[in-house]
Amino acid sequence: MANFQVNLVEDEENLGKVIKAYMEKEGWSVSLFTDGREASEHIDDQPHLWVLDIMLPGMDGYQLLKSIKAEADTPVIFISARDKDLDRVLGLELGSDDYLAKPFLPEELVIRAKKMLARFYPPEEQQKEDITLNGYTIDPTSRTVHDGEEHIELTTKEMDLVILLTSHIGDALSRETIIEYVWGTDYFGSERAVDDVVRRVRKKLPRIHLETLYGYGYRVLSS
């Protein structure tokens, strides 16, 4: 497990402590700052990832983002409770690499962070363990699913969905997170596409308990 360094800037101290605890469970080192100007003094620390709130005392997230990107192309995830569409567009224009609107589940932020770290710092040789669930064997490396000796044919997007959900058993994943993982951040189609792929996966893998979280997304349960 890579020991990544994450600088987290969040002025809601309780939320910051919760996020920090979830990230530290991944084996990451996390420095928590509640003031933008204080955080700016640690840009030279060169962490692997920044997670920034937008509304901060001392220096707001936009100013801090500019300072970070002026030094290095370190990945940055914006989190904010403000106008989602406006902040997303402005943040991306200024150079942020991802955006997550409050309120969100800490698990979802960790998933976004994992994806970002894997993209910016790919391991020389990825070794992903097989996932065994209700008699199915899912191999993320070869992208195959077997029911005993029987190979189950899945489309690319069905396989992406299965790998994402079964790699985070019990975690609630929003449709937005699923779309970004399966279709990419430049997808502008309907969220109904997620429901269509879920329906097909349920038909092909009926023993996987794929739970619908109405108005939010999906999760896979362990039994």
N, C-alpha and C positions, 0 to 999 in steps of 0.2 A: 504494500500500500504506500503510495507516494506521500511524502510529508510536505504537502503544499503549504505555503504561507498565504493567508488571506487577511486583507485589511478591510474591516467592516466598519462603516460609518453610519451610525443610526442614533438619533438623539432621543428616541424612546428607549430608555435604558432597559426596561424589562423585556421588550421585544428583542433588543440587541443581545441580551444575555441568553434568551431562548435560542436565537439563531446561532450564536456562538457555540452553545452546547451541542446542537445538532451537527454542526460542522466538525467539531472536535471528535465526535463519534466516528467520523470518517478518517481520523488520524491526522487531520490538518491542524496547523498552528494558526490561531486566529487572534488578531489584535483588534480590540473594540475601541472605537473613538465615538464620542458623542458631540464633538465640535468640529466643524469643517476646517477651521484654521489650524487647529491642533493636528488634524489628520494630514494637512498639507505639508507639515514639517517632517512627515515620514515617507514622502514620495521617493526619496533616495534610498529607502530600505529595499526597494524593488521587490515587492511581494508578487506572487504569481497571479493574484486576482484581487480586484477591488469590488466591494459591494457598497453602493452609495445610495443613501436617501437623498431626495432632492431638497427638501426644506430642512436646512441645518443652521444652527447659530454660527456666527463668526464668518463663515464662507459657505454659500449654497453649493449644492451638488453640481450645478452647471459649471461654476467657476472652478471647482475642484477637478472636475472631469477635464477641463481645458489644461489645467496645470499638469495633470497626470499624463495626458496624451502628448504634451509638449516634451516630456522627458523620455517616454518609451511607449511602445505599442502594447502595454499591459492590458489584458481584457478587463472590462468594466461592466458590471450589471447594475442597472438603475432599479431602485424600488421606490414607489411613491403612492400616496393616497390622493394625489391631485388628479386633474383631468387626464384620463388615461391616454386618449388619442393624441392630445396636444403634447404631453410630456414624452410620449413614445417617439413622435416625429422629431421633436426638438433634440431629444437625447441622441437619437440615431444620427441626426445631422451633425452633432457635435462630436460624435465618435464613440458613443456607448455601443457595446456589443450585444446587449440584451436588456429587456425591460420586464419587470414584474409588478403588477398593480396590487396595492393593498386593498383589502385584506387577502393574505395568502397563507397557505400551510407551509411551515418550515421545511417539510419534506420536499415540497415542490421547488423551493429555492435551492435546496441541496442538489436536486436532480439537474436543474439548470446549470448550477456551478460545476457539477461533474462533467456535463457535456461541454462546457466552455473550456475547462482545464484539459480535457481529452483532445479538444481541437487545437488548442494552442501549444500543448506540451505532450504530443503523442509519444507513448512508450515505444522503445525500439522494437520490442517484440510483445505484442498483446497476447496474453493467455487468459482466455475466458472459460470459466468452468461450466460444465453442462448443468442445466437446470432440470431437476426431476420433479414432476408435479402430477399427482393423480394418475400415474401410469404412463405419462408422456415424458419423453426425453427431448429436451430442447438444447441444441448446440448452437450458441451464438456465433462461434467462429466459422463453422461450416454452413451456418444458417439452414439447419435442417431440423425437422421434428419427426420423431418416431413414436409409434404406439407399439411397444414391444419390438418385433422385427419389421413391422409395417411402416414404410415411409409415407408420411402425409404431405401431399403437395400443397404448398402455400404460395400465393403471389408475393411480390416484393413488399408491398405495403402491409399485407397480412402478417408477414414474417417480422417486419419492423415493429408492428403493434404488439405481437406476441413477445418479442424480446424485451421491449420497453416495459410492458406490464408485469411480466413474470420475473423481471430483474428487480422489481420494486413491489413484491407481494405485500399486500395490506395497505399500501400507500394510495391515497386518493390523488388521481391525476386529472387535471382539468382538460377539457377539450382543446384549449389553447396550447397546453404543453404537448399533448399528443400530436396535434397538427404540426407544431414546430419540429418535433422529432421525426415524424413519418413523412411529412410533405415539405418541410423546410420553412424558413422564416419569410420567404418571398411568396408564400401561398396566400391567395386572396379569394379562394372559393368558399363555398358554404361549409359550416361545421357539420352539416348532415353527412358529409363524406366520412367522418369518423364513425357515425352510427352504422353506415353501410358496411364498413370494414369489420366492425364489431359483430354485426349480424352474421357475416360470412365466417368469421373465426368461431363463433358459437356453434355454427352448423358443422364445421370441420373438426372442432375440438370440444365436443359436448361435455366432457368431464372437467374442463377448466371452469371454475366458478368465477365468471366475469360479471361483476356487480355493477349495475347502473346507479349512478349518483345523480338523481334528477336535478337538472338545472346547473350541473357542475361538470361531471365527467364520468370516469370509470375507475374501478380497481379490481385486481385479482385477489381472491382470498385463498388461503392455504389449503382449504378443504371444502 
